[in-house]
Each structure stands twice: as C-alpha cells, then as structure tokens.
Amino acid sequence: MKVKFCGMTNYEDVKSAVDLGVDFVGFVFYKKSKRYVSFEEAKEIVEKVKGEVKTVGVFFGYDKAAVVEGFNFCGLDYAQVYEDFEGIPTIRVYRIKDKLPDEVQDGLVLFDVYTEKGGGSGKSFNWELLKSCPYRDRLFVAGGVNVNNVKFLNDLGTFGVDLVSSIEEQPGKKSFSKMKEFMEVVRGLR
C-alpha cells in the first residue's frame, strides 16, 4: 500500500517523511486552508526532493489553465483535482457522502469524505462501501485514516492512503513521531 502525507508546508517535514519511506507528499494550494503553501514555496521544496518521492499539488478551486500552470511551475508529479482532467498526470478526487460514484476517471483516484471545507477534517466515509469497489488497485482513501484503522484498507487491497491531520502536531506542522509510527504500522502490513 502506498502512503501519501498531505498538507506539507515546510522542507523539514517533507525530508522527515521521505526519510521514513513515504511514497507521495502533497502541497495544498487552496488559499483558505491552514496548510496553504504558495507555488514558489512548493517549487523550492520539490526541487530538493525530486526523484526521492512523488510530489502532488492539491488544486481546489482553480481553473484548468491555472492547474496546468502551477503543475508545470512547481515541477510536480501529479495534480490532485476535483473534476475530470486530461493532459497532465492527475489524482482525481471524489467526495463521498453515502454512496460511491457510478463512474470514475481513468488513472489514480482519491475518495475523501464530503465536507463543506473540502478536506483535512479527520473524518471518514463508510469504508464498507469499498468492498464492492472494482478499482481499489488505483484508489487512495483519505479522511480519518490512522494507525488503528489502516489495516482494514490494506486488507481490502487499496492502492494507497492519504493522511493529513492524524500525523500533525497542529495544522501545517507534522509530528515526526506520528509519521514514524504510521509508517512502521504500514510496513508491518506489507
């Protein structure tokens, strides 16, 4: 199972995550988020870790031209987007209330619980719904993932998990001990 730590705001946290063996790191470009970073800040970090980890930009509320511009400027591996998108590598987000979408875009997808704010709530949707999901092999699950419940997602054969608040000291500042504990638990499942 792949692990994505999202809401990264500084090089120290990213470097710690990389050293712990995380597969993806994400940067939030949504200006109203407590975890917001600018394109310039993300680019500086991405350049330091290029080739060591997959980098993802979270583009919530951007038009397609701005997504492509930010993606290219930062040198990212993926753009996390909230509508169908072509032309660059994406992780397409679907916000889940009480049922899974009937169809999903090709490539990597991410299911997160529906909230008014868009993410980082620490809450999860009903993961039992995933038992009948045919594309778990390309699915990230976000929302409420932690050391106590990640085994369920691993046992389902889910491609990856996406964590934000469960590995933080406070919004935007990661906890090394929480990141380390999570990675140790996931490695024990592999």
C-alpha positions in Angstrom: 0.0 0.0 0.0 1.3 3.4 -0.9 1.3 6.2 1.6 0.7 9.9 0.9 1.3 12.6 3.5 -0.5 15.7 2.5 -0.7 19.3 3.7 3.1 19.6 3.8 4.2 23.2 4.4 8.0 23.0 5.0 11.1 21.2 3.8 11.9 19.7 7.3 8.6 17.8 7.4 9.0 16.7 3.8 12.5 15.5 4.4 11.4 13.6 7.5 8.6 11.9 5.6 11.0 11.0 2.7 13.5 9.5 5.2 10.7 7.4 6.7 9.8 6.0 3.3 6.6 7.8 2.4 5.6 7.4 -1.3 3.9 10.7 -2.0 3.9 14.2 -0.4 1.2 16.7 -1.1 1.1 20.5 -1.1 -2.2 22.4 -0.6 -2.7 25.4 -2.9 -6.1 26.3 -1.5 -5.6 29.8 0.0 -8.3 29.3 2.7 -6.5 26.2 4.1 -4.4 26.4 7.3 -2.0 24.2 5.3 -1.7 26.6 2.3 1.6 27.0 0.5 2.4 29.2 -2.5 3.6 27.8 -5.8 7.0 29.3 -5.0 7.3 27.6 -1.6 6.3 24.2 -3.1 8.7 24.6 -6.0 11.6 25.2 -3.6 10.8 22.0 -1.7 10.0 19.9 -4.7 13.4 20.8 -6.3 15.2 19.4 -3.1 13.4 16.1 -3.1 12.9 15.4 -6.8 13.3 11.7 -7.6 13.1 10.7 -3.9 9.3 10.9 -3.6 6.3 11.6 -5.8 5.0 15.2 -5.4 1.4 16.2 -5.6 -0.2 19.6 -5.8 -3.8 19.9 -4.4 -5.7 22.3 -6.7 -9.0 23.1 -5.0 -10.9 26.0 -6.7 -8.5 26.5 -9.6 -9.5 26.6 -13.3 -7.8 24.2 -15.6 -5.3 26.7 -17.1 -4.1 27.6 -13.6 -3.8 24.0 -12.6 -1.5 23.3 -15.6 0.5 26.5 -14.9 1.0 25.6 -11.2 1.8 22.0 -12.0 4.5 22.9 -14.5 5.9 25.8 -12.5 6.4 23.6 -9.4 7.7 20.6 -11.3 5.1 18.2 -9.7 4.5 14.6 -10.5 0.7 14.8 -10.0 -2.1 17.4 -9.8 -4.8 16.5 -7.3 -8.0 17.8 -8.9 -11.7 17.9 -8.2 -13.1 17.5 -11.8 -12.2 15.3 -14.8 -9.0 16.5 -16.3 -6.7 15.5 -19.2 -3.2 16.5 -20.3 -1.2 16.1 -17.1 -0.9 13.2 -14.6 -3.7 13.6 -12.0 -5.2 12.1 -8.9 -8.9 12.7 -9.3 -10.8 13.4 -6.1 -14.3 12.2 -5.4 -16.0 13.5 -2.2 -18.1 10.7 -0.8 -21.4 11.1 1.2 -23.2 7.8 1.4 -22.5 6.1 -2.0 -19.6 5.6 -4.4 -19.6 7.3 -7.8 -21.1 5.3 -10.6 -18.1 6.0 -12.8 -14.6 7.3 -12.1 -11.9 8.8 -14.3 -9.0 6.6 -15.5 -5.8 6.8 -13.6 -5.3 7.4 -9.9 -8.3 8.4 -7.9 -8.9 9.5 -4.3 -12.0 9.1 -2.2 -12.4 11.5 0.7 -15.4 12.2 2.9 -17.7 15.0 1.7 -17.3 18.1 3.9 -18.0 21.8 3.3 -14.4 22.7 3.6 -13.1 20.2 1.1 -10.7 18.0 3.2 -8.5 17.8 6.2 -11.4 17.1 8.5 -10.1 13.9 10.1 -13.5 12.2 9.4 -14.1 9.2 7.2 -16.9 7.9 5.0 -18.3 4.4 5.3 -15.4 2.3 4.2 -17.6 -0.8 4.0 -18.7 0.7 0.6 -15.3 -0.1 -0.8 -15.8 -3.9 -0.6 -17.7 -3.7 -3.9 -15.4 -1.1 -5.5 -13.7 -2.5 -8.7 -10.9 0.0 -8.9 -9.3 -0.4 -5.4 -6.0 -1.1 -7.2 -5.7 2.6 -8.2 -7.6 4.2 -5.3 -6.3 6.4 -2.5 -8.5 6.7 0.6 -8.4 9.9 2.7 -10.3 11.1 5.7 -9.8 9.7 9.2 -7.0 7.2 8.2 -4.8 6.4 11.2 -2.7 3.6 12.8 -5.8 2.0 14.3 -7.8 1.5 11.1 -5.3 1.4 8.2 -5.2 -2.5 8.3 -8.8 -2.6 7.1 -7.8 -0.6 4.0 -4.7 -2.7 3.4 -6.7 -5.9 3.7 -9.1 -4.6 1.0 -6.2 -4.2 -1.4 -6.5 -0.4 -1.5 -3.7 1.2 -3.6 -3.0 3.9 -1.1 -3.9 6.1 1.9 -3.7 9.8 2.3 -3.1 11.4 5.7 -3.2 14.9 6.9 -4.5 15.7 10.4 -3.7 12.4 12.1 0.1 13.0 11.6 0.1 16.6 12.8 1.1 18.5 15.9 -1.1 21.3 14.6 -2.4 22.3 11.2 0.5 22.6 8.8 3.2 21.2 11.2 3.8 17.5 11.1 4.7 15.3 14.1 7.8 13.2 13.4 6.7 10.6 16.0 3.2 10.3 14.5 4.6 10.0 10.9 7.1 7.4 12.1 4.5 5.3 14.0 2.2 5.3 11.0 5.0 4.2 8.6 6.0 1.4 11.0 2.5 0.1 11.2 2.1 0.2 7.4 5.4 -1.6 6.8 4.3 -4.3 9.2 1.2 -4.9 7.0 3.2 -5.3 3.7 
